Amino acid sequence: MRDLLALPREEDRQKAAGFVERAGMVICAGLPRDEMPRLQQVVNVSKIEQQRLTEWSTPPGWDTTDNTVDPPGRGNFLIKVGSRPGITMHVDLTQAELAVNDTNKRWHHKTSG
């Protein structure tokens, strides 16, 4: 929702917010706590759903040497349809998708052979 504020004109921001309000379905990933009031303006999100969304946005642990542990919330989404309770889902990428979506390729340790 904060991204709407980046639109240059107020009428554009209102139009974009209207699209979200009229959407039959809204899908959210992890969001910071300060996004909740803006989200709540257009989607009825319960306190439990808000807590879940903010927990998913928690950064990974301090130990960055164990790359087998995903950050909390990676791949988690909340599907909201109208005012119905949200449906949580988790998406795991296949090995082929992981390779395509790896934005850290430069940082991988290369072994000389």
Short mmCIF file of the C-alpha atoms (twelve columns), coordinates in Angstrom:
data_MODEL
# 
_entry.id   MODEL 
# 
loop_
_atom_site.group_PDB 
_atom_site.id 
_atom_site.type_symbol 
_atom_site.label_atom_id 
_atom_site.label_alt_id 
_atom_site.label_comp_id 
_atom_site.label_asym_id 
_atom_site.label_seq_id 
_atom_site.Cartn_x 
_atom_site.Cartn_y 
_atom_site.Cartn_z 
_atom_site.pdbx_PDB_model_num 
ATOM 1   C CA . MET A 1   0.000   0.000   0.000   1 
ATOM 2   C CA . ARG A 2   2.897   2.344   0.674   1 
ATOM 3   C CA . ASP A 3   3.905   2.032   -2.976  1 
ATOM 4   C CA . LEU A 4   0.717   3.885   -3.912  1 
ATOM 5   C CA . LEU A 5   2.152   6.973   -2.223  1 
ATOM 6   C CA . ALA A 6   4.937   7.036   -4.819  1 
ATOM 7   C CA . LEU A 7   2.473   7.870   -7.593  1 
ATOM 8   C CA . PRO A 8   2.943   11.504  -8.636  1 
ATOM 9   C CA . ARG A 9   -0.635  12.777  -8.480  1 
ATOM 10  C CA . GLU A 10  -3.293  12.383  -5.809  1 
ATOM 11  C CA . GLU A 11  -5.847  11.300  -8.395  1 
ATOM 12  C CA . ASP A 12  -3.493  8.491   -9.453  1 
ATOM 13  C CA . ARG A 13  -3.080  7.402   -5.834  1 
ATOM 14  C CA . GLN A 14  -6.856  7.381   -5.340  1 
ATOM 15  C CA . LYS A 15  -7.409  5.414   -8.542  1 
ATOM 16  C CA . ALA A 16  -4.809  2.811   -7.560  1 
ATOM 17  C CA . ALA A 17  -6.316  2.463   -4.076  1 
ATOM 18  C CA . GLY A 18  -9.698  1.985   -5.723  1 
ATOM 19  C CA . PHE A 19  -8.333  -0.904  -7.791  1 
ATOM 20  C CA . VAL A 20  -7.220  -2.635  -4.606  1 
ATOM 21  C CA . GLU A 21  -10.558 -1.944  -2.887  1 
ATOM 22  C CA . ARG A 22  -12.536 -3.397  -5.793  1 
ATOM 23  C CA . ALA A 23  -10.294 -6.406  -6.343  1 
ATOM 24  C CA . GLY A 24  -12.115 -9.645  -5.714  1 
ATOM 25  C CA . MET A 25  -8.961  -11.101 -4.222  1 
ATOM 26  C CA . VAL A 26  -5.918  -9.596  -2.526  1 
ATOM 27  C CA . ILE A 27  -2.760  -11.623 -1.955  1 
ATOM 28  C CA . CYS A 28  -0.229  -10.369 0.598   1 
ATOM 29  C CA . ALA A 29  3.235   -11.549 1.506   1 
ATOM 30  C CA . GLY A 30  5.100   -10.368 4.598   1 
ATOM 31  C CA . LEU A 31  4.503   -6.715  5.427   1 
ATOM 32  C CA . PRO A 32  5.910   -4.389  8.082   1 
ATOM 33  C CA . ARG A 33  3.624   -3.403  10.949  1 
ATOM 34  C CA . ASP A 34  3.350   0.200   9.756   1 
ATOM 35  C CA . GLU A 35  1.651   -1.035  6.549   1 
ATOM 36  C CA . MET A 36  -1.284  -2.509  8.469   1 
ATOM 37  C CA . PRO A 37  -3.357  0.689   8.864   1 
ATOM 38  C CA . ARG A 38  -3.116  1.371   5.114   1 
ATOM 39  C CA . LEU A 39  -3.960  -2.231  4.267   1 
ATOM 40  C CA . GLN A 40  -6.856  -2.206  6.733   1 
ATOM 41  C CA . GLN A 41  -8.338  0.784   4.866   1 
ATOM 42  C CA . VAL A 42  -8.991  -1.392  1.817   1 
ATOM 43  C CA . VAL A 43  -9.033  -4.995  3.115   1 
ATOM 44  C CA . ASN A 44  -10.518 -6.302  6.351   1 
ATOM 45  C CA . VAL A 45  -7.502  -8.027  7.928   1 
ATOM 46  C CA . SER A 46  -7.975  -9.567  11.380  1 
ATOM 47  C CA . LYS A 47  -5.472  -9.027  14.198  1 
ATOM 48  C CA . ILE A 48  -4.264  -12.610 13.799  1 
ATOM 49  C CA . GLU A 49  -3.775  -12.142 10.051  1 
ATOM 50  C CA . GLN A 50  -1.921  -8.881  10.686  1 
ATOM 51  C CA . GLN A 51  0.354   -10.629 13.160  1 
ATOM 52  C CA . ARG A 52  1.051   -13.407 10.673  1 
ATOM 53  C CA . LEU A 53  1.914   -10.932 7.904   1 
ATOM 54  C CA . THR A 54  4.290   -8.976  10.134  1 
ATOM 55  C CA . GLU A 55  5.962   -12.176 11.387  1 
ATOM 56  C CA . TRP A 56  6.600   -13.149 7.777   1 
ATOM 57  C CA . SER A 57  8.473   -9.897  7.190   1 
ATOM 58  C CA . THR A 58  10.954  -10.623 9.994   1 
ATOM 59  C CA . PRO A 59  14.508  -10.631 8.636   1 
ATOM 60  C CA . PRO A 60  16.520  -13.847 8.661   1 
ATOM 61  C CA . GLY A 61  18.608  -14.781 11.681  1 
ATOM 62  C CA . TRP A 62  22.058  -13.418 12.338  1 
ATOM 63  C CA . ASP A 63  23.811  -16.632 11.264  1 
ATOM 64  C CA . THR A 64  24.279  -16.154 7.529   1 
ATOM 65  C CA . THR A 65  26.633  -19.124 7.190   1 
ATOM 66  C CA . ASP A 66  23.756  -21.616 7.091   1 
ATOM 67  C CA . ASN A 67  22.197  -21.000 3.691   1 
ATOM 68  C CA . THR A 68  19.832  -23.956 4.094   1 
ATOM 69  C CA . VAL A 69  17.578  -21.943 6.412   1 
ATOM 70  C CA . ASP A 70  15.144  -19.666 4.632   1 
ATOM 71  C CA . PRO A 71  14.167  -16.333 6.142   1 
ATOM 72  C CA . PRO A 72  10.877  -16.532 8.039   1 
ATOM 73  C CA . GLY A 73  8.006   -15.980 5.691   1 
ATOM 74  C CA . ARG A 74  9.786   -16.719 2.428   1 
ATOM 75  C CA . GLY A 75  7.186   -18.182 0.103   1 
ATOM 76  C CA . ASN A 76  4.272   -17.493 2.474   1 
ATOM 77  C CA . PHE A 77  1.178   -15.652 1.265   1 
ATOM 78  C CA . LEU A 78  -2.212  -14.706 2.661   1 
ATOM 79  C CA . ILE A 79  -5.146  -14.784 0.243   1 
ATOM 80  C CA . LYS A 80  -8.057  -12.512 1.164   1 
ATOM 81  C CA . VAL A 81  -11.383 -12.790 -0.645  1 
ATOM 82  C CA . GLY A 82  -13.801 -10.126 0.510   1 
ATOM 83  C CA . SER A 83  -14.225 -10.148 4.276   1 
ATOM 84  C CA . ARG A 84  -13.773 -13.914 4.553   1 
ATOM 85  C CA . PRO A 85  -10.994 -15.299 6.751   1 
ATOM 86  C CA . GLY A 86  -7.673  -15.329 4.935   1 
ATOM 87  C CA . ILE A 87  -6.209  -18.478 3.441   1 
ATOM 88  C CA . THR A 88  -2.505  -18.989 4.053   1 
ATOM 89  C CA . MET A 89  -0.395  -20.772 1.486   1 
ATOM 90  C CA . HIS A 90  3.240   -21.571 0.951   1 
ATOM 91  C CA . VAL A 91  5.027   -21.697 -2.394  1 
ATOM 92  C CA . ASP A 92  8.237   -23.651 -2.880  1 
ATOM 93  C CA . LEU A 93  10.265  -23.028 -6.009  1 
ATOM 94  C CA . THR A 94  11.562  -25.952 -8.051  1 
ATOM 95  C CA . GLN A 95  15.321  -26.319 -8.591  1 
ATOM 96  C CA . ALA A 96  14.992  -24.787 -12.072 1 
ATOM 97  C CA . GLU A 97  13.062  -21.809 -10.664 1 
ATOM 98  C CA . LEU A 98  15.598  -21.350 -7.866  1 
ATOM 99  C CA . ALA A 99  18.419  -21.067 -10.407 1 
ATOM 100 C CA . VAL A 100 16.514  -18.519 -12.513 1 
ATOM 101 C CA . ASN A 101 15.532  -16.422 -9.489  1 
ATOM 102 C CA . ASP A 102 18.939  -16.445 -7.798  1 
ATOM 103 C CA . THR A 103 19.818  -12.760 -7.492  1 
ATOM 104 C CA . ASN A 104 22.957  -13.510 -5.461  1 
ATOM 105 C CA . LYS A 105 24.951  -15.425 -8.089  1 
ATOM 106 C CA . ARG A 106 27.899  -13.045 -7.799  1 
ATOM 107 C CA . TRP A 107 28.190  -13.783 -4.094  1 
ATOM 108 C CA . HIS A 108 28.363  -17.570 -4.344  1 
ATOM 109 C CA . HIS A 109 31.737  -19.003 -3.452  1 
ATOM 110 C CA . LYS A 110 33.379  -20.387 -6.557  1 
ATOM 111 C CA . THR A 111 35.715  -23.302 -6.086  1 
ATOM 112 C CA . SER A 112 38.666  -23.680 -8.389  1 
ATOM 113 C CA . GLY A 113 39.061  -27.093 -9.878  1 
# 
